Amino acid sequence: MKNVDESMRKPGRVKCKYCPQTYANDSRSNGTSTMKGHVTLQCRKSPIYIGSKRQRQLSFEPSEKGGNLVAIAFENKTSKLACARMVVHDELSFSFVENEGFREFMRVTQPEF
């Protein structure tokens, strides 16, 4: 963030380095959480932009007639239930999900798991 007027004095408002958005920036009355929220959740040009955690992603769901695009969102409870079903259906040992290989696989495919 830069001062709106490009000066080095204590800023009253600051401007994002990546877009024209400005925010009040007095650490005593405004805090810095608005700037952090902006660069991580709102400013798409920011290198640390992560977007909304609730945003859905498009996924291809195959079917006999070709398939459909569906919007899915990660849900921890649903993922754990699917993992338990996999262990039971494939007759895996319960310790399978504690192995480093499985943990690495889940870190790559779904970091929120």
Helices and strands as residue ranges (DSSP letters): E 2-3, E 13-15, E 22-24, H 33-37, I 38-42, E 57-61, E 68-72, H 76-89, G 94-98, H 100-109
